[in-house]
């Protein structure tokens, strides 16, 4: 990230505002950072600040939906939709390759053999590159992708979410590589746990809980014995379940005693675990997971990291399935970084929950007044609700 000071009235569409010339709480902007979407935004921002600092390396990304499944006019289809389709396809390949590499590492450790940690790093680096290329495509993939083996996919998902947050707060590329590798390896200590314990659906006994809570230390020791690996990666593995108020495990350390990268890992670990189905828990919506993170601000998680993570993924992340006040069902296709509750959507089901003959693309922040109807989001739905596969529409 390279910050450049810019007068508020000189802001242009595509610029990412990182800092203001005054505290954020003195402005109407809910969370730190936003992307300028329209020339008129410069005048709006200038009402509250004189100058801002923008990320000179930020490249705005646009998100579109596929209209192949409904009648449309050729000029309504964005010309660069194939580019976004390629970005998501590329991210999927990177994700799958990283998952296979991590699977091999887990199998090797379970068999008592040494392991090639470098292969995991090599497979994760392209996923980090995908985040730099189009983090919205990566984030949407993480939400829309069908769940596979939680043990492996959770680690790779953690690596991707952490890369999104790490890039957002300005970590250098080498720090992101360290962070992503540590996240991918966080649960490697689970390879020493009984298999039936990993998939137990009922409540854990005190002894079982004690065994589970040993996995960060076990994982750190396994990795340190099996390969040459940096102290920073070991610290992520060992501390990703520690919490800011000292309520975590295995050592119960608190605050600044928890390394920054481990704090990030703990945050994305919790978020991804909540939005994915597990044998002992149903998946929650992203909105529900975000509310849990907000409840943990200052106690479990560092305040600013929670805010920046929400800033990075959005209140209603791209690809999210939502229900409107009209009882229609829609998919979020683009964020509104200033009016966060009013993203761009595509309406896919009518009020009777039937598929629409024609898909309506609606910018909730700029709706046509002539229609006499205003739409807004009532609630987020779990992926697959009403048999809607968001991936069919999102490219």
C-alpha positions in Angstrom: 0.0 0.0 0.0 1.3 3.5 -0.9 -0.5 6.4 0.5 -0.9 9.7 -1.4 -2.5 12.9 -0.1 -5.3 14.1 -2.3 -7.7 17.1 -1.9 -11.2 15.9 -1.3 -12.5 17.7 -4.4 -9.9 16.0 -6.5 -11.1 12.5 -5.8 -11.9 10.4 -8.9 -13.9 7.1 -9.3 -11.9 4.1 -8.5 -9.7 5.7 -5.8 -9.6 3.9 -2.4 -9.7 6.3 0.5 -7.6 4.9 3.4 -7.3 7.8 5.8 -8.9 11.2 6.4 -7.5 14.5 7.8 -9.6 14.0 10.9 -10.9 11.2 13.1 -13.3 8.9 11.4 -15.8 9.2 14.2 -16.2 12.9 13.2 -17.6 11.9 9.8 -20.7 9.9 8.7 -18.5 7.1 7.3 -19.3 4.0 9.4 -16.0 2.2 9.0 -12.6 3.2 7.9 -11.9 3.2 4.1 -14.2 3.4 1.1 -14.0 3.4 -2.7 -15.0 6.4 -4.7 -17.7 5.2 -7.1 -19.0 8.4 -8.7 -17.6 11.9 -9.5 -20.3 13.3 -7.2 -18.7 11.5 -4.3 -15.9 14.0 -4.2 -18.4 16.8 -3.4 -20.0 14.7 -0.7 -16.6 13.9 0.9 -15.5 17.5 0.8 -18.4 18.5 3.0 -16.7 16.7 5.9 -12.9 16.8 5.1 -10.4 19.0 3.3 -8.1 16.2 2.1 -7.7 12.4 2.3 -5.1 9.8 1.8 -5.7 7.2 -1.0 -4.0 3.9 -1.8 -2.1 4.6 -5.0 -1.7 0.8 -5.6 -5.4 0.0 -5.3 -7.2 -1.1 -8.5 -11.0 -1.0 -8.3 -12.7 -4.2 -9.3 -16.2 -4.4 -10.7 -18.5 -7.4 -10.1 -21.1 -8.5 -12.5 -23.7 -11.3 -12.8 -24.3 -13.7 -15.6 -27.5 -13.0 -17.6 -27.3 -16.1 -19.6 -30.2 -17.7 -17.8 -32.7 -15.0 -18.7 -33.6 -13.0 -21.8 -31.6 -9.8 -22.2 -30.3 -7.3 -24.7 -26.7 -7.6 -25.8 -25.7 -4.1 -24.7 -26.8 -4.9 -21.1 -24.1 -7.5 -20.6 -20.9 -5.9 -19.3 -18.0 -6.3 -21.8 -15.5 -7.4 -19.1 -17.7 -10.2 -17.6 -15.4 -12.8 -19.1 -12.5 -11.3 -17.3 -14.3 -11.7 -14.0 -15.3 -15.2 -14.9 -11.7 -16.0 -15.5 -10.7 -14.5 -12.1 -13.1 -16.7 -10.3 -12.1 -19.8 -12.3 -8.4 -19.0 -11.6 -9.1 -18.5 -7.9 -10.9 -21.9 -7.8 -7.9 -23.7 -9.3 -5.6 -22.0 -6.8 -7.9 -23.0 -3.9 -8.2 -26.6 -5.0 -4.4 -26.9 -5.6 -3.7 -25.5 -2.2 -6.2 -27.9 -0.6 -4.5 -30.9 -2.3 -1.1 -29.8 -1.1 -2.4 -29.4 2.5 -4.1 -32.8 2.3 -0.8 -34.5 1.3 0.9 -32.8 4.3 -1.8 -34.0 6.7 -1.6 -37.6 5.3 2.2 -37.6 5.6 2.1 -36.5 9.2 -0.6 -39.0 10.1 1.7 -41.7 8.7 4.6 -40.5 10.8 6.6 -39.3 7.9 8.3 -35.9 7.4 6.6 -33.4 5.2 7.3 -30.7 2.6 6.0 -27.5 4.0 7.5 -25.6 1.1 5.0 -27.3 -1.2 2.1 -25.8 0.8 3.7 -22.3 0.6 4.2 -22.7 -3.1 0.5 -23.7 -3.6 -0.8 -20.9 -1.4 1.1 -18.0 -3.1 -1.0 -18.1 -6.3 -4.1 -17.8 -4.1 -2.6 -14.6 -2.5 -2.0 -13.3 -6.1 -5.7 -13.9 -6.8 -6.6 -11.7 -3.8 -4.4 -8.9 -5.2 -6.0 -9.4 -8.7 -9.6 -9.5 -7.6 -10.4 -10.0 -3.9 -14.2 -9.8 -4.5 -13.9 -12.8 -6.8 -12.0 -14.8 -4.1 -14.4 -13.8 -1.3 -17.4 -14.8 -3.4 -15.8 -18.1 -4.2 -15.2 -18.8 -0.5 -18.9 -18.3 0.2 -20.3 -20.0 -2.9 -18.0 -23.0 -3.1 -19.6 -26.3 -2.1 -18.1 -27.6 1.2 -15.7 -30.4 1.0 -13.5 -31.9 3.7 -13.6 -29.2 6.5 -10.2 -30.1 7.9 -8.4 -29.1 4.7 -10.7 -26.5 3.2 -11.0 -24.6 6.5 -7.2 -24.0 6.5 -7.1 -22.8 2.9 -10.2 -20.6 3.5 -8.5 -19.1 6.5 -5.4 -18.4 4.4 -7.6 -16.6 1.8 -9.7 -14.6 4.3 -6.5 -13.6 6.1 -4.9 -12.5 2.8 -7.9 -10.3 2.1 -7.7 -8.7 5.5 -4.0 -8.5 5.5 -3.9 -6.7 2.1 -6.6 -4.4 3.3 -4.6 -3.2 6.3 -1.4 -2.9 4.3 0.7 -5.9 5.1 3.7 -6.5 2.8 3.6 -9.4 0.4 6.2 -11.4 2.4 4.0 -10.9 5.5 1.0 -12.1 3.7 2.8 -15.2 2.6 3.8 -15.9 6.2 0.3 -15.2 7.4 -1.4 -17.4 4.8 1.0 -20.4 5.4 0.4 -20.1 9.2 -3.3 -20.1 8.7 -3.3 -23.1 6.4 -1.3 -25.0 9.0 -3.3 -23.9 12.1 -5.1 -27.2 12.6 -2.2 -29.5 11.7 -2.1 -30.6 15.3 -5.5 -32.3 14.7 -3.7 -35.1 12.9 -2.7 -36.4 16.3 -6.3 -36.5 17.6 -8.6 -39.5 17.4 -10.7 -39.4 14.2 -14.0 -40.0 16.0 -13.3 -36.9 18.2 -12.9 -34.7 15.1 -16.4 -35.6 13.8 -18.2 -35.9 17.1 -21.7 -34.2 16.9 -22.5 -34.1 20.6 -21.1 -32.0 23.4 -17.4 -32.7 24.4 -16.5 -34.0 27.8 -14.0 -32.0 29.9 -11.3 -34.5 29.0 -12.1 -34.3 25.3 -12.1 -30.5 25.4 -8.7 -30.6 27.1 -7.4 -32.8 24.2 -8.8 -30.6 21.6 -7.3 -27.5 23.2 -3.8 -29.0 23.0 -3.8 -29.0 19.2 -2.1 -25.6 18.7 0.9 -26.7 20.8 0.9 -30.1 19.2 0.7 -28.6 15.7 3.6 -26.2 16.4 5.8 -29.0 17.7 4.9 -31.2 14.7 5.8 -28.5 12.1 9.0 -27.5 13.9 10.1 -31.2 14.0 9.2 -31.9 10.4 10.6 -28.9 8.5 12.6 -25.7 8.7 9.9 -23.1 9.2 9.9 -19.5 10.5 9.2 -18.5 14.1 6.4 -16.3 12.8 4.5 -19.3 11.3 5.0 -21.3 14.5 3.6 -18.4 16.5 0.5 -18.2 14.3 -0.1 -22.0 14.8 0.4 -21.9 18.5 -1.5 -18.7 19.3 -4.5 -18.6 16.9 -6.9 -19.6 19.7 -5.6 -17.0 22.1 -8.0 -14.0 22.8 -7.4 -10.4 23.6 -8.9 -10.7 27.1 -6.9 -13.8 28.0 -9.8 -16.2 27.7 -8.3 -18.2 24.9 -6.0 -21.2 24.9 -3.5 -22.9 25.2 -1.6 -20.4 27.4 -4.3 -17.8 28.1 -2.1 -14.9 27.0 -3.7 -11.5 26.2 -3.4 -8.2 24.4 -0.1 -7.4 22.8 1.4 -10.7 23.9 -0.5 -12.3 21.0 1.4 -11.7 17.8 -0.5 -9.6 15.2 -0.6 -12.3 12.6 -2.0 -14.7 15.2 -4.7 -12.2 16.1 -5.7 -12.0 12.4 -5.7 -15.9 12.2 -8.0 -16.1 15.2 -10.4 -13.7 13.7 -10.7 -15.3 10.3 -10.7 -18.8 11.9 -13.8 -17.8 13.9 -15.6 -16.2 10.9 -15.0 -19.1 8.5 -16.0 -21.7 11.1 -19.3 -19.9 11.6 -20.3 -19.6 7.9 -19.4 -23.3 7.1 -21.5 -26.3 8.1 -19.8 -28.7 10.6 -20.9 -32.0 12.1 -21.8 -30.3 15.4 -23.1 -26.9 14.1 -25.2 -25.5 11.2 -23.8 -22.8 9.0 -24.6 -19.2 9.9 -25.1 -16.4 7.5 -22.2 -13.9 7.0 -24.3 -11.2 8.6 -24.9 -13.4 11.7 -21.1 -14.2 11.8 -20.3 -10.5 11.6 -22.6 -9.7 14.5 -20.7 -12.3 16.6 -17.4 -10.7 15.7 -18.8 -7.3 16.7 -19.9 -8.8 20.0 -16.3 -9.9 20.5 -14.7 -6.6 19.8 -12.3 -5.6 22.5 -12.7 -8.9 24.4 -12.0 -11.7 22.1 -10.7 -9.8 19.1 -8.8 -6.6 18.5 -11.3 -3.7 17.8 -9.6 -2.3 14.7 -9.1 -5.8 13.1 -12.8 -6.5 13.4 -13.7 -3.2 11.8 -11.2 -3.6 9.0 -12.3 -7.1 8.3 -15.9 -6.0 7.9 -14.7 -3.1 5.8 -12.8 -5.6 3.6 -15.6 -8.1 3.0 -18.7 -5.8 3.3 -21.8 -5.9 5.5 -23.5 -7.9 2.7 -20.6 -9.5 0.9 -20.6 -10.0 -2.8 -22.4 -13.3 -3.7 -24.7 -13.1 -0.6 -28.3 -14.3 -1.0 -30.8 -11.9 0.5 -34.5 -11.4 0.9 -36.1 -8.0 0.2 -38.9 -6.1 1.7 -40.9 -7.1 -1.4 -40.4 -10.8 -0.5 -38.2 -11.1 -3.6 -34.9 -12.9 -3.4 -31.7 -11.4 -4.7 -28.0 -11.9 -4.9 -25.5 -9.1 -3.9 -23.3 -8.3 -6.9 -21.5 -5.1 -5.9 -20.7 -3.3 -2.7 -21.6 0.3 -1.9 -18.6 1.4 0.2 -20.4 4.5 1.6 -24.0 3.3 1.9 -23.2 -0.2 3.1 -26.8 -1.4 3.5 -27.6 -0.5 -0.1 -25.4 -2.6 -2.4 -26.1 -3.5 -6.0 -28.2 -6.7 -6.4 -29.7 -8.9 -9.0 -33.3 -10.0 -8.3 -33.6 -13.7 -9.2 -36.9 -14.8 -7.5 -40.2 -13.0 -7.4 -42.4 -12.4 -4.4 -43.9 -15.9 -4.7 -40.3 -17.3 -4.8 -40.6 -18.3 -8.4 -37.7 -17.7 -10.8 -38.1 -14.5 -12.7 -38.3 -14.6 -16.5 -36.1 -11.5 -16.6 -33.4 -10.7 -14.0 -33.5 -7.2 -12.5 -30.2 -5.5 -11.7 -30.9 -2.9 -9.0 -28.6 -0.4 -7.3 -30.4 0.0 -4.0 -28.7 3.3 -3.4 -29.9 4.8 -6.6 -33.3 3.3 -7.4 -35.6 4.7 -10.1 -38.2 6.8 -8.4 -40.5 6.5 -11.4 -41.3 2.9 -10.5 -42.9 3.9 -7.3 -41.3 1.0 -5.5 -38.3 1.1 -3.2 -36.5 -2.1 -2.3 -34.3 -2.8 0.7 -32.7 -5.8 2.3 -34.7 -7.4 5.1 -32.4 -10.3 5.9 -29.5 -12.5 4.6 -30.3 -16.0 3.6 -28.1 -19.1 3.8 -26.5 -20.3 0.5 -28.9 -22.6 -1.3 -32.1 -21.2 0.2 -35.1 -21.6 -2.0 -32.9 -23.8 -4.2 -31.0 -20.8 -5.5 -27.5 -21.6 -6.5 -25.8 -18.2 -6.5 -22.9 -19.5 -8.5 -25.2 -20.0 -11.5 -25.7 -16.3 -11.7 -22.4 -15.0 -10.3 -19.4 -15.1 -12.6 
